[in-house]
Amino acid sequence: MTRHIHDYEGEETVTTADRFRAAVNRRDLAALDDLFAEDIRFYSPVKFTPFEGKPMVQGLFKVLLRTFEDFRYLGHYTGTARTSADDTDADSAVLLFRARAGGKEIHGIDLLHFDDDGLIKEFTVMVRPQSAVQALGEAVLAGLVADGLVPAPAGR
């Protein structure tokens, strides 16, 4: 069952999570950029420390959008959750997805936290199974290196 949010006049309100899903479906980097806070933090399943700042996260999404195959959102939940960066409660959305990367089927969630202006201030991705995490990590690292966003690992 999908719950729609309506404003005081009964009009349906499009949320940031709705706009985010639509931008990902269209692979629209400009629309994604409009949804990110300047100080956004992106927590990846393959890196302990977050990617920080709008330019870095925008570059990461450029790589992700070309790395994932058959990416699709399957549903979502909304509510509030405690953020990692500042340990405060924030409006949040969990988006469930399926995709393929490096020949592996991926099941995952995107956890989005929003700031007071409705922009995405924190983004956490969790995926399974472990073999998919490894394949995704290798593919994304190769894309980040190719785009000059991170240095090549030593020994490569």
C-alpha positions in Angstrom: 0.0 0.0 0.0 1.4 3.4 -1.0 0.7 6.3 1.3 0.4 9.7 -0.4 1.1 13.0 1.4 -1.4 15.7 0.8 -1.1 19.4 1.7 -3.8 21.4 3.4 -5.7 22.0 0.2 -5.8 18.3 -0.5 -3.2 18.5 -3.3 -0.7 15.6 -3.5 2.8 16.7 -2.4 5.9 15.3 -4.2 8.6 14.6 -1.7 12.3 14.8 -2.0 12.4 11.0 -2.0 9.9 10.9 -4.9 12.1 13.4 -6.8 15.2 11.4 -6.1 13.7 8.2 -7.3 12.5 9.9 -10.5 15.9 11.4 -11.1 17.7 8.1 -10.7 15.2 6.4 -13.0 15.9 9.1 -15.6 19.7 9.0 -14.8 19.4 12.8 -14.5 22.5 14.1 -12.8 21.4 17.7 -12.9 18.1 16.8 -11.0 20.1 14.8 -8.4 22.4 17.8 -7.9 19.4 19.9 -7.0 18.4 17.5 -4.2 21.8 17.3 -2.4 22.8 19.5 0.5 26.2 21.2 0.0 27.6 19.2 2.9 26.0 15.9 2.0 27.7 12.7 3.4 27.5 9.4 1.5 28.1 6.2 3.4 29.1 3.4 1.1 29.0 -0.3 1.9 32.6 -0.6 0.7 34.3 2.4 2.4 34.4 3.1 6.2 34.6 6.9 6.0 31.9 8.8 4.1 32.2 10.5 0.8 31.7 14.2 1.7 30.5 17.3 -0.1 28.2 17.8 -3.1 30.9 17.7 -5.8 32.3 14.4 -4.6 28.8 12.8 -4.2 27.8 14.1 -7.6 30.8 12.5 -9.1 30.1 9.2 -7.2 26.5 9.2 -8.6 27.9 9.7 -12.1 29.9 6.5 -11.6 27.0 4.6 -9.9 24.5 5.4 -12.7 26.8 3.8 -15.3 27.9 0.9 -13.1 24.5 -0.5 -12.0 22.6 -2.6 -14.6 18.9 -3.1 -14.5 18.6 -0.8 -11.4 15.0 -0.5 -10.1 13.4 0.7 -6.9 10.8 -1.7 -5.4 9.3 0.3 -2.6 9.9 2.8 0.2 9.3 3.6 3.8 9.3 7.1 5.4 9.7 8.3 8.9 12.4 9.7 11.1 15.8 8.2 12.0 19.0 9.3 13.8 21.8 10.5 11.5 25.3 9.3 11.7 27.0 12.7 11.3 25.4 14.8 13.9 23.3 12.2 15.9 20.0 14.1 15.5 16.6 12.9 14.4 15.8 13.8 10.8 13.0 13.1 8.3 14.1 10.0 6.4 13.2 7.6 3.7 14.3 4.0 3.0 14.2 3.0 -0.7 14.4 -0.7 -1.5 16.2 -1.6 -4.7 17.5 -4.4 -6.9 20.2 -4.2 -9.5 23.2 -6.0 -11.1 26.8 -5.0 -11.0 29.8 -7.0 -12.2 27.4 -9.9 -13.1 26.1 -10.1 -9.5 22.5 -9.6 -8.4 22.3 -6.9 -5.7 19.6 -6.4 -3.1 19.8 -3.2 -1.2 18.4 -0.1 0.5 19.2 3.6 0.2 18.6 5.4 3.5 18.1 9.1 2.9 18.1 11.7 5.7 16.8 15.2 4.9 17.8 18.6 6.3 15.3 21.3 7.3 15.1 22.5 3.7 14.2 19.0 2.5 17.6 18.4 0.8 19.4 15.1 1.2 22.1 15.7 3.9 23.0 12.0 4.5 22.8 9.0 2.3 23.6 5.5 3.4 23.6 2.4 1.1 23.4 -1.1 2.3 23.6 -4.1 0.0 23.8 -7.9 0.1 25.1 -10.5 -0.6 28.8 -10.2 0.2 29.8 -11.3 -3.3 27.7 -8.4 -4.7 29.3 -5.9 -2.3 32.7 -7.0 -3.5 31.8 -6.8 -7.2 30.1 -3.4 -6.7 33.1 -2.0 -4.8 35.5 -3.1 -7.5 33.4 -1.6 -10.3 32.8 1.7 -8.4 36.5 2.1 -7.5 37.5 1.6 -11.1 35.0 4.2 -12.2 36.2 6.7 -9.5 39.8 6.2 -10.6 38.9 6.6 -14.3 37.0 9.8 -13.5 40.0 11.2 -11.5 37.9 11.3 -8.2 40.3 9.1 -6.2 43.8 8.0 -6.8 44.5 4.5 -8.1 45.3 2.0 -5.2 48.9 1.3 -4.7 50.2 -1.7 -6.7 47.7 -1.2 -9.6 
